[in-house]
């Protein structure tokens, strides 16, 4: 047959086939990835249960070496390809001890990692926050052991924390002021002093903060002054109310706080941006710096916060709060309460 007479595939058919091939490859890769996660989960469960068994039998290196060695021999005779060496059995016990009292999120994360990754995380003596960060990075980015090792050596966790502040101060404030603001405002505040033990509404949360404004200002840090709550901003015939309005002496600016009893929502940023525009137009005095907004909510998702703050011109931060007093804080509250009671009794006497 003459080569010129061979029919050439149509471009449209080529595109259709390329798309079909792409989708088929995606299905296979996703299936392989899911299978790998399932296998890792089952293997981790086995390691966990064996580690728990050794821990509960109180086998220690001083008197348990012979038992573990014999156990390894007997198990390897039954399951020769499963990596049941004495060293691995000790590591399984260490794995159980390391993660048994950690958060559910961390345990779920390490449960789907390859065993070599978990050994590396344990051998590097990472704390819970670091371990969870690196475990999640492995899951999301598919790091092999070498990439995980390099990430730990480069201290990716610390660098990520520096670059993942839940605010846009670096792009909306002068460099020196942005640095100062980052030192002042935190990502999490503890409001355990409010004594909240059951769900409450935002106004109730605000009222409690106003009643204990001194403790609230202490929790925020030095330099804050309380101006008012439900602070009215009137413009163009309409009224808007800021939940709490403060002033920071060092930053020389107004600070608006918007309280939310639920999780962060992107639309909160637009509302705060508007409040800051009103504050700068109506309340900001000559020589003062641009007003700063803080959205204080029950919880936040860092990625969602970053996206919501992207390209905004007003300085806004998002922080979450805890309503439970930590142990050391609870002890202080109790001792302060006893001291206050004794003082009142002495005065009455």
FENNOR-V197537 format. One record per run of one state. SS is the DSSP state (H for helix, E for strand, L for the rest). FROM is the first residue (numbers start at 0). LEN is the number of residues. If there is no record, write none. Layout:
[[SS:FROM:LEN] [SS:FROM:LEN]]
This chain:
[[L:0:2] [H:2:3] [L:5:5] [H:10:46] [L:56:4] [H:60:18] [L:78:7] [H:85:14] [L:99:4] [H:103:8] [L:111:3] [H:114:9] [L:123:4] [H:127:14] [L:141:3] [H:144:9] [L:153:2] [H:155:8] [L:163:3] [E:166:1] [L:167:1] [H:168:4] [L:172:2] [H:174:10] [L:184:3] [E:187:3] [L:190:1] [H:191:3] [L:194:7] [H:201:10] [L:211:1] [H:212:8] [L:220:3] [E:223:12] [L:235:2] [E:237:11] [L:248:4] [E:252:7] [L:259:3] [E:262:1] [L:263:3] [H:266:16] [L:282:9] [E:291:6] [L:297:1] [E:298:1] [L:299:2] [H:301:8] [L:309:6] [E:315:7] [L:322:4] [H:326:22] [L:348:1]]
